[in-house]
Amino acid sequence: MRWQGRRQSDNVEDQRGEGGGFPGGIGRGGGFRLPGGSGFRTARGGGFSGIVILAAIFLFLKFCTNIDPMQILVGEGGGQLVPGQSQAPSGGTSVKNDDQMTQFARTVLAETEDVWSGIFQAEGQQYPAPTMVLFSGQVRSACGFASAASGPFYCPGDKKLYIDLSFYDELEQKFGASGDFAQAYVLAHEVGHHIQNLIGVLPKFNAMRQSMSQADANSMSVRVELQADCFAGIWGHFTKQQGILEAGDLEEALNAAQQIGDDNLQRRTQGYVVPESFNHGTSAQRANWFKRGFDSGKLESCDTFSGNI
C-alpha cells in the first residue's frame, strides 16, 4: 500500500501504558440509528435499501433462528476479527516499529473515514466515524474488560474499535498473514462492524438476544462476521480506485481472510474441524465475501442474511 504521506485520522485515543482495570464482566452496548433516509448507495451508484435489508434480517432471525449475534460476535461485547484466541500475543513491537504502525493504523482509519463518508453523503447523511483506541495488554471499554488475547474488537456500546498493535506481529507470525494490506484488513473489518451498528444490524440482533440455541447463535454469528468482511472489501474497492494499492495487496488480504477461517484455525489447533461450532466463517467464505465487496463496491452485494453463504 502507498500509505505514507497520506492523511492520518485524529479519531484516536492512545491508552497504551495506562492499564485497563477489571470492571467485573463484559457488558453489551446499544446502537446508533441513522436519521431518516431510504438507504445507502456507493459513491459510484448502485441502490441499497437499508430498510429492506433490515426487514429481511428481522424476518430471518425471528422465524428461522431466534438469535442475537451480538451475544457471540466475539466474546460478549462486539465484533472481533479472529475467533477463539486463548493466549496473549508474545513479545511486542519495537519502539521504532510501534511508531510506524501507529502512523499506519491512523492512516488506514482515515482512509475508511473518507470512503464511508462518501457512501453516506451519497444519501445526504453524515458518517459518524468511530474512534480507534490503541491499548497495550488490557483495556476497559463500554463492553467491559478485554485483553490483548481478545484480538482487535469493536464495541457498539461506545462506538469504538480497539487494537493492541502487537497483534500485527501475531498476525504474521502465528497466522502466516503478512503485508500492510492484510494489516489494513484487520481495521477495515472492525469498521465493518461499526457500519453494521450504524445501519441498525447490530441493534436488531441485540434486541433479539434472549432466545437462541448455541448452534443457531454460531450460525448467525458467521453471517454477521462475513458481512463485516464484505464491508471491509467495499473499503478496499474504493481504496484501489484511489491508486493506493500495489501489486499483491489484494492477495495479502485474501490470504489473511483464509488464514483466520474457522476451519483452518480448528485444523491447526486441534487437528480436526467441527462445522457446527464455526462462528466466523470458513477460509473460503471469508475470502469470498471480502472479494465480493472488493469487486462490487456496493452494499447490496453484502447481504449475507439471505440464502446460502
SULVEN-V272761 format. One record per residue. SS is DSSP state (H for helix, E for strand, L for the rest). Layout:
((SS) (SS))
//
This chain:
((L) (L) (L) (L) (L) (L) (L) (L) (L) (L) (L) (E) (E) (E) (L) (L) (L) (L) (L) (L) (L) (L) (L) (L) (L) (L) (L) (L) (L) (L) (L) (L) (L) (L) (L) (L) (L) (L) (L) (E) (E) (E) (L) (L) (E) (E) (E) (E) (L) (H) (H) (H) (H) (H) (H) (H) (H) (H) (H) (H) (H) (H) (H) (H) (H) (L) (L) (L) (H) (H) (H) (L) (L) (L) (L) (L) (L) (E) (E) (E) (L) (L) (L) (L) (L) (L) (L) (L) (L) (L) (L) (L) (L) (L) (H) (H) (H) (H) (H) (H) (H) (H) (H) (H) (H) (H) (H) (H) (H) (H) (H) (H) (H) (H) (H) (H) (H) (H) (H) (H) (H) (L) (L) (L) (L) (L) (L) (L) (L) (L) (E) (E) (E) (E) (L) (L) (L) (E) (E) (E) (E) (L) (L) (E) (E) (E) (E) (H) (H) (H) (L) (L) (E) (E) (E) (L) (L) (L) (L) (E) (E) (E) (E) (L) (L) (L) (H) (H) (H) (H) (H) (H) (H) (L) (L) (L) (L) (L) (L) (H) (H) (H) (H) (H) (H) (H) (H) (H) (H) (H) (H) (H) (H) (H) (H) (H) (H) (H) (L) (L) (H) (H) (H) (H) (H) (H) (H) (L) (L) (L) (L) (L) (L) (H) (H) (H) (H) (H) (H) (H) (H) (H) (H) (H) (H) (H) (H) (H) (H) (H) (H) (H) (H) (H) (H) (H) (H) (H) (H) (H) (H) (L) (L) (L) (L) (L) (L) (L) (H) (H) (H) (H) (H) (H) (H) (H) (H) (H) (H) (L) (L) (H) (H) (H) (H) (H) (H) (H) (H) (H) (L) (L) (L) (L) (H) (H) (H) (L) (L) (L) (L) (L) (H) (H) (H) (H) (H) (H) (H) (H) (H) (H) (H) (H) (H) (H) (L) (L) (H) (H) (H) (H) (L) (L) (L) (L) (L) (L) (L))
//
